[in-house]
Amino acid sequence: MSRYKPRAKKKRLIKKNTQTKWAPFWTVPKIYGKNRRVHPGRHTVVKRHWRRTKIQA
């Protein structure tokens, strides 16, 4: 990738990077109930890894 990136492209990349994070821990009891132990990454909408899936930014 080039050294200098356009501002719009940077914004798109930043947005995509935040989408790959896990859901907050407090959403687990909210969705599944108090006693259910589930990984927060399970109900994250966008799951992408930098090595597996590339983005068209």
mmCIF file as gemmi writes it, N, C-alpha and C atoms, coordinates in Angstrom:
data_model
loop_
_atom_site.group_PDB
_atom_site.id
_atom_site.type_symbol
_atom_site.label_atom_id
_atom_site.label_alt_id
_atom_site.label_comp_id
_atom_site.label_asym_id
_atom_site.label_entity_id
_atom_site.label_seq_id
_atom_site.pdbx_PDB_ins_code
_atom_site.Cartn_x
_atom_site.Cartn_y
_atom_site.Cartn_z
_atom_site.occupancy
_atom_site.B_iso_or_equiv
_atom_site.pdbx_formal_charge
_atom_site.auth_seq_id
_atom_site.auth_asym_id
_atom_site.pdbx_PDB_model_num
ATOM 1 N N . MET Axp A 1 ? 0.844 -1.172 0 1 0 ? 1 A 1
ATOM 2 C CA . MET Axp A 1 ? 0 0 0 1 0 ? 1 A 1
ATOM 3 C C . MET Axp A 1 ? 0.894 1.24 0 1 0 ? 1 A 1
ATOM 4 N N . SER Axp A 2 ? 0.388 2.289 -0.553 1 0 ? 2 A 1
ATOM 5 C CA . SER Axp A 2 ? 1.18 3.506 -0.687 1 0 ? 2 A 1
ATOM 6 C C . SER Axp A 2 ? 1.462 4.139 0.674 1 0 ? 2 A 1
ATOM 7 N N . ARG Axp A 3 ? 2.456 4.993 0.672 1 0 ? 3 A 1
ATOM 8 C CA . ARG Axp A 3 ? 2.848 5.653 1.91 1 0 ? 3 A 1
ATOM 9 C C . ARG Axp A 3 ? 1.807 6.691 2.333 1 0 ? 3 A 1
ATOM 10 N N . TYR Axp A 4 ? 1.322 7.473 1.381 1 0 ? 4 A 1
ATOM 11 C CA . TYR Axp A 4 ? 0.327 8.514 1.672 1 0 ? 4 A 1
ATOM 12 C C . TYR Axp A 4 ? -1.038 8.045 1.201 1 0 ? 4 A 1
ATOM 13 N N . LYS Axp A 5 ? -1.964 7.966 2.134 1 0 ? 5 A 1
ATOM 14 C CA . LYS Axp A 5 ? -3.305 7.497 1.811 1 0 ? 5 A 1
ATOM 15 C C . LYS Axp A 5 ? -4.274 8.671 1.789 1 0 ? 5 A 1
ATOM 16 N N . PRO Axp A 6 ? -5.236 8.657 0.859 1 0 ? 6 A 1
ATOM 17 C CA . PRO Axp A 6 ? -6.252 9.702 0.853 1 0 ? 6 A 1
ATOM 18 C C . PRO Axp A 6 ? -7.094 9.648 2.137 1 0 ? 6 A 1
ATOM 19 N N . ARG Axp A 7 ? -7.592 10.793 2.536 1 0 ? 7 A 1
ATOM 20 C CA . ARG Axp A 7 ? -8.333 10.883 3.785 1 0 ? 7 A 1
ATOM 21 C C . ARG Axp A 7 ? -9.592 10.009 3.783 1 0 ? 7 A 1
ATOM 22 N N . ALA Axp A 8 ? -10.295 9.968 2.659 1 0 ? 8 A 1
ATOM 23 C CA . ALA Axp A 8 ? -11.525 9.173 2.565 1 0 ? 8 A 1
ATOM 24 C C . ALA Axp A 8 ? -11.22 7.685 2.728 1 0 ? 8 A 1
ATOM 25 N N . LYS Axp A 9 ? -10.125 7.234 2.131 1 0 ? 9 A 1
ATOM 26 C CA . LYS Axp A 9 ? -9.734 5.831 2.236 1 0 ? 9 A 1
ATOM 27 C C . LYS Axp A 9 ? -9.357 5.49 3.673 1 0 ? 9 A 1
ATOM 28 N N . LYS Axp A 10 ? -8.659 6.415 4.332 1 0 ? 10 A 1
ATOM 29 C CA . LYS Axp A 10 ? -8.291 6.219 5.734 1 0 ? 10 A 1
ATOM 30 C C . LYS Axp A 10 ? -9.532 6.056 6.605 1 0 ? 10 A 1
ATOM 31 N N . LYS Axp A 11 ? -10.539 6.887 6.348 1 0 ? 11 A 1
ATOM 32 C CA . LYS Axp A 11 ? -11.773 6.817 7.125 1 0 ? 11 A 1
ATOM 33 C C . LYS Axp A 11 ? -12.477 5.475 6.924 1 0 ? 11 A 1
ATOM 34 N N . ARG Axp A 12 ? -12.471 4.989 5.677 1 0 ? 12 A 1
ATOM 35 C CA . ARG Axp A 12 ? -13.092 3.688 5.401 1 0 ? 12 A 1
ATOM 36 C C . ARG Axp A 12 ? -12.345 2.568 6.108 1 0 ? 12 A 1
ATOM 37 N N . LEU Axp A 13 ? -11.023 2.628 6.089 1 0 ? 13 A 1
ATOM 38 C CA . LEU Axp A 13 ? -10.217 1.601 6.744 1 0 ? 13 A 1
ATOM 39 C C . LEU Axp A 13 ? -10.418 1.62 8.258 1 0 ? 13 A 1
ATOM 40 N N . ILE Axp A 14 ? -10.53 2.816 8.831 1 0 ? 14 A 1
ATOM 41 C CA . ILE Axp A 14 ? -10.761 2.942 10.273 1 0 ? 14 A 1
ATOM 42 C C . ILE Axp A 14 ? -12.104 2.331 10.65 1 0 ? 14 A 1
ATOM 43 N N . LYS Axp A 15 ? -13.123 2.594 9.831 1 0 ? 15 A 1
ATOM 44 C CA . LYS Axp A 15 ? -14.455 2.044 10.104 1 0 ? 15 A 1
ATOM 45 C C . LYS Axp A 15 ? -14.433 0.522 10.045 1 0 ? 15 A 1
ATOM 46 N N . LYS Axp A 16 ? -13.778 -0.024 9.04 1 0 ? 16 A 1
ATOM 47 C CA . LYS Axp A 16 ? -13.7 -1.479 8.905 1 0 ? 16 A 1
ATOM 48 C C . LYS Axp A 16 ? -12.931 -2.105 10.065 1 0 ? 16 A 1
ATOM 49 N N . ASN Axp A 17 ? -11.927 -1.403 10.559 1 0 ? 17 A 1
ATOM 50 C CA . ASN Axp A 17 ? -11.135 -1.923 11.668 1 0 ? 17 A 1
ATOM 51 C C . ASN Axp A 17 ? -11.94 -1.997 12.954 1 0 ? 17 A 1
ATOM 52 N N . THR Axp A 18 ? -12.809 -1.01 13.18 1 0 ? 18 A 1
ATOM 53 C CA . THR Axp A 18 ? -13.615 -1.041 14.399 1 0 ? 18 A 1
ATOM 54 C C . THR Axp A 18 ? -14.713 -2.099 14.309 1 0 ? 18 A 1
ATOM 55 N N . GLN Axp A 19 ? -15.132 -2.465 13.103 1 0 ? 19 A 1
ATOM 56 C CA . GLN Axp A 19 ? -16.19 -3.465 12.944 1 0 ? 19 A 1
ATOM 57 C C . GLN Axp A 19 ? -15.709 -4.871 13.267 1 0 ? 19 A 1
ATOM 58 N N . THR Axp A 20 ? -14.398 -5.104 13.264 1 0 ? 20 A 1
ATOM 59 C CA . THR Axp A 20 ? -13.901 -6.456 13.497 1 0 ? 20 A 1
ATOM 60 C C . THR Axp A 20 ? -13.778 -6.78 14.974 1 0 ? 20 A 1
ATOM 61 N N . LYS Axp A 21 ? -13.962 -5.801 15.843 1 0 ? 21 A 1
ATOM 62 C CA . LYS Axp A 21 ? -13.815 -6.024 17.286 1 0 ? 21 A 1
ATOM 63 C C . LYS Axp A 21 ? -14.986 -6.828 17.829 1 0 ? 21 A 1
ATOM 64 N N . TRP Axp A 22 ? -14.756 -7.448 18.991 1 0 ? 22 A 1
ATOM 65 C CA . TRP Axp A 22 ? -15.824 -8.197 19.656 1 0 ? 22 A 1
ATOM 66 C C . TRP Axp A 22 ? -16.888 -7.248 20.172 1 0 ? 22 A 1
ATOM 67 N N . ALA Axp A 23 ? -18.054 -7.804 20.395 1 0 ? 23 A 1
ATOM 68 C CA . ALA Axp A 23 ? -19.126 -7.04 21.023 1 0 ? 23 A 1
ATOM 69 C C . ALA Axp A 23 ? -18.752 -6.781 22.482 1 0 ? 23 A 1
ATOM 70 N N . PRO Axp A 24 ? -19.301 -5.738 23.114 1 0 ? 24 A 1
ATOM 71 C CA . PRO Axp A 24 ? -18.999 -5.473 24.519 1 0 ? 24 A 1
ATOM 72 C C . PRO Axp A 24 ? -19.439 -6.623 25.424 1 0 ? 24 A 1
ATOM 73 N N . PHE Axp A 25 ? -18.727 -6.821 26.528 1 0 ? 25 A 1
ATOM 74 C CA . PHE Axp A 25 ? -18.983 -7.961 27.415 1 0 ? 25 A 1
ATOM 75 C C . PHE Axp A 25 ? -20.38 -7.915 28.038 1 0 ? 25 A 1
ATOM 76 N N . TRP Axp A 26 ? -20.921 -6.696 28.235 1 0 ? 26 A 1
ATOM 77 C CA . TRP Axp A 26 ? -22.217 -6.592 28.902 1 0 ? 26 A 1
ATOM 78 C C . TRP Axp A 26 ? -23.377 -6.996 28 1 0 ? 26 A 1
ATOM 79 N N . THR Axp A 27 ? -23.13 -7.187 26.707 1 0 ? 27 A 1
ATOM 80 C CA . THR Axp A 27 ? -24.212 -7.618 25.814 1 0 ? 27 A 1
ATOM 81 C C . THR Axp A 27 ? -24.518 -9.104 25.97 1 0 ? 27 A 1
ATOM 82 N N . VAL Axp A 28 ? -23.561 -9.867 26.511 1 0 ? 28 A 1
ATOM 83 C CA . VAL Axp A 28 ? -23.761 -11.319 26.664 1 0 ? 28 A 1
ATOM 84 C C . VAL Axp A 28 ? -24.911 -11.625 27.618 1 0 ? 28 A 1
ATOM 85 N N . PRO Axp A 29 ? -24.898 -11.126 28.877 1 0 ? 29 A 1
ATOM 86 C CA . PRO Axp A 29 ? -26.061 -11.411 29.739 1 0 ? 29 A 1
ATOM 87 C C . PRO Axp A 29 ? -27.356 -10.775 29.23 1 0 ? 29 A 1
ATOM 88 N N . LYS Axp A 30 ? -27.228 -9.661 28.51 1 0 ? 30 A 1
ATOM 89 C CA . LYS Axp A 30 ? -28.419 -8.993 27.99 1 0 ? 30 A 1
ATOM 90 C C . LYS Axp A 30 ? -29.127 -9.868 26.954 1 0 ? 30 A 1
ATOM 91 N N . ILE Axp A 31 ? -28.346 -10.543 26.113 1 0 ? 31 A 1
ATOM 92 C CA . ILE Axp A 31 ? -28.931 -11.349 25.037 1 0 ? 31 A 1
ATOM 93 C C . ILE Axp A 31 ? -29.283 -12.76 25.516 1 0 ? 31 A 1
ATOM 94 N N . TYR Axp A 32 ? -28.332 -13.412 26.214 1 0 ? 32 A 1
ATOM 95 C CA . TYR Axp A 32 ? -28.479 -14.832 26.528 1 0 ? 32 A 1
ATOM 96 C C . TYR Axp A 32 ? -29 -15.123 27.927 1 0 ? 32 A 1
ATOM 97 N N . GLY Axp A 33 ? -29.025 -14.127 28.804 1 0 ? 33 A 1
ATOM 98 C CA . GLY Axp A 33 ? -29.436 -14.37 30.191 1 0 ? 33 A 1
ATOM 99 C C . GLY Axp A 33 ? -28.221 -14.352 31.105 1 0 ? 33 A 1
ATOM 100 N N . LYS Axp A 34 ? -28.492 -14.32 32.401 1 0 ? 34 A 1
ATOM 101 C CA . LYS Axp A 34 ? -27.443 -14.1 33.393 1 0 ? 34 A 1
ATOM 102 C C . LYS Axp A 34 ? -26.436 -15.25 33.489 1 0 ? 34 A 1
ATOM 103 N N . ASN Axp A 35 ? -26.895 -16.481 33.388 1 0 ? 35 A 1
ATOM 104 C CA . ASN Axp A 35 ? -26.026 -17.634 33.651 1 0 ? 35 A 1
ATOM 105 C C . ASN Axp A 35 ? -25.351 -18.223 32.42 1 0 ? 35 A 1
ATOM 106 N N . ARG Axp A 36 ? -25.724 -17.781 31.25 1 0 ? 36 A 1
ATOM 107 C CA . ARG Axp A 36 ? -25.163 -18.34 30.02 1 0 ? 36 A 1
ATOM 108 C C . ARG Axp A 36 ? -23.796 -17.735 29.747 1 0 ? 36 A 1
ATOM 109 N N . ARG Axp A 37 ? -22.789 -18.588 29.555 1 0 ? 37 A 1
ATOM 110 C CA . ARG Axp A 37 ? -21.443 -18.092 29.282 1 0 ? 37 A 1
ATOM 111 C C . ARG Axp A 37 ? -21.14 -18.282 27.803 1 0 ? 37 A 1
ATOM 112 N N . VAL Axp A 38 ? -21.119 -17.17 27.091 1 0 ? 38 A 1
ATOM 113 C CA . VAL Axp A 38 ? -20.911 -17.177 25.651 1 0 ? 38 A 1
ATOM 114 C C . VAL Axp A 38 ? -19.823 -16.156 25.333 1 0 ? 38 A 1
ATOM 115 N N . HIS Axp A 39 ? -19.016 -16.448 24.341 1 0 ? 39 A 1
ATOM 116 C CA . HIS Axp A 39 ? -17.963 -15.519 23.929 1 0 ? 39 A 1
ATOM 117 C C . HIS Axp A 39 ? -18.587 -14.314 23.23 1 0 ? 39 A 1
ATOM 118 N N . PRO Axp A 40 ? -18.132 -13.089 23.569 1 0 ? 40 A 1
ATOM 119 C CA . PRO Axp A 40 ? -18.732 -11.894 22.956 1 0 ? 40 A 1
ATOM 120 C C . PRO Axp A 40 ? -18.532 -11.802 21.451 1 0 ? 40 A 1
ATOM 121 N N . GLY Axp A 41 ? -17.511 -12.477 20.91 1 0 ? 41 A 1
ATOM 122 C CA . GLY Axp A 41 ? -17.281 -12.456 19.475 1 0 ? 41 A 1
ATOM 123 C C . GLY Axp A 41 ? -18.339 -13.22 18.7 1 0 ? 41 A 1
ATOM 124 N N . ARG Axp A 42 ? -19.132 -13.982 19.423 1 0 ? 42 A 1
ATOM 125 C CA . ARG Axp A 42 ? -20.15 -14.82 18.778 1 0 ? 42 A 1
ATOM 126 C C . ARG Axp A 42 ? -21.281 -13.995 18.173 1 0 ? 42 A 1
ATOM 127 N N . HIS Axp A 43 ? -21.617 -12.893 18.79 1 0 ? 43 A 1
ATOM 128 C CA . HIS Axp A 43 ? -22.697 -12.078 18.241 1 0 ? 43 A 1
ATOM 129 C C . HIS Axp A 43 ? -22.192 -10.726 17.742 1 0 ? 43 A 1
ATOM 130 N N . THR Axp A 44 ? -20.989 -10.737 17.196 1 0 ? 44 A 1
ATOM 131 C CA . THR Axp A 44 ? -20.486 -9.577 16.474 1 0 ? 44 A 1
ATOM 132 C C . THR Axp A 44 ? -20.936 -9.731 15.02 1 0 ? 44 A 1
ATOM 133 N N . VAL Axp A 45 ? -21.446 -8.668 14.443 1 0 ? 45 A 1
ATOM 134 C CA . VAL Axp A 45 ? -22.048 -8.77 13.11 1 0 ? 45 A 1
ATOM 135 C C . VAL Axp A 45 ? -20.99 -9.051 12.053 1 0 ? 45 A 1
ATOM 136 N N . VAL Axp A 46 ? -19.943 -8.231 11.99 1 0 ? 46 A 1
ATOM 137 C CA . VAL Axp A 46 ? -18.919 -8.377 10.957 1 0 ? 46 A 1
ATOM 138 C C . VAL Axp A 46 ? -17.724 -9.093 11.54 1 0 ? 46 A 1
ATOM 139 N N . LYS Axp A 47 ? -17.382 -10.25 10.99 1 0 ? 47 A 1
ATOM 140 C CA . LYS Axp A 47 ? -16.194 -10.969 11.416 1 0 ? 47 A 1
ATOM 141 C C . LYS Axp A 47 ? -15.225 -11.028 10.24 1 0 ? 47 A 1
ATOM 142 N N . ARG Axp A 48 ? -14.126 -10.321 10.385 1 0 ? 48 A 1
ATOM 143 C CA . ARG Axp A 48 ? -13.145 -10.278 9.311 1 0 ? 48 A 1
ATOM 144 C C . ARG Axp A 48 ? -11.761 -10.3 9.918 1 0 ? 48 A 1
ATOM 145 N N . HIS Axp A 49 ? -10.846 -11.007 9.273 1 0 ? 49 A 1
ATOM 146 C CA . HIS Axp A 49 ? -9.458 -11.055 9.695 1 0 ? 49 A 1
ATOM 147 C C . HIS Axp A 49 ? -8.613 -10.505 8.564 1 0 ? 49 A 1
ATOM 148 N N . TRP Axp A 50 ? -7.553 -9.794 8.923 1 0 ? 50 A 1
ATOM 149 C CA . TRP Axp A 50 ? -6.735 -9.128 7.912 1 0 ? 50 A 1
ATOM 150 C C . TRP Axp A 50 ? -6.086 -10.116 6.955 1 0 ? 50 A 1
ATOM 151 N N . ARG Axp A 51 ? -5.932 -11.36 7.393 1 0 ? 51 A 1
ATOM 152 C CA . ARG Axp A 51 ? -5.267 -12.33 6.542 1 0 ? 51 A 1
ATOM 153 C C . ARG Axp A 51 ? -6.259 -13.135 5.693 1 0 ? 51 A 1
ATOM 154 N N . ARG Axp A 52 ? -7.439 -13.392 6.258 1 0 ? 52 A 1
ATOM 155 C CA . ARG Axp A 52 ? -8.443 -14.22 5.567 1 0 ? 52 A 1
ATOM 156 C C . ARG Axp A 52 ? -9.188 -13.463 4.491 1 0 ? 52 A 1
ATOM 157 N N . THR Axp A 53 ? -9.885 -12.407 4.91 1 0 ? 53 A 1
ATOM 158 C CA . THR Axp A 53 ? -10.802 -11.714 4.018 1 0 ? 53 A 1
ATOM 159 C C . THR Axp A 53 ? -10.325 -10.291 3.772 1 0 ? 53 A 1
ATOM 160 N N . LYS Axp A 54 ? -10.146 -9.945 2.537 1 0 ? 54 A 1
ATOM 161 C CA . LYS Axp A 54 ? -9.701 -8.586 2.186 1 0 ? 54 A 1
ATOM 162 C C . LYS Axp A 54 ? -10.908 -7.699 1.938 1 0 ? 54 A 1
ATOM 163 N N . ILE Axp A 55 ? -10.706 -6.381 2.075 1 0 ? 55 A 1
ATOM 164 C CA . ILE Axp A 55 ? -11.785 -5.422 1.855 1 0 ? 55 A 1
ATOM 165 C C . ILE Axp A 55 ? -11.474 -4.566 0.636 1 0 ? 55 A 1
ATOM 166 N N . GLN Axp A 56 ? -12.511 -4.11 -0.009 1 0 ? 56 A 1
ATOM 167 C CA . GLN Axp A 56 ? -12.356 -3.232 -1.167 1 0 ? 56 A 1
ATOM 168 C C . GLN Axp A 56 ? -12.422 -1.79 -0.688 1 0 ? 56 A 1
ATOM 169 N N . ALA Axp A 57 ? -11.334 -1.289 -0.145 1 0 ? 57 A 1
ATOM 170 C CA . ALA Axp A 57 ? -11.343 0.062 0.43 1 0 ? 57 A 1
ATOM 171 C C . ALA Axp A 57 ? -10.907 1.092 -0.587 1 0 ? 57 A 1
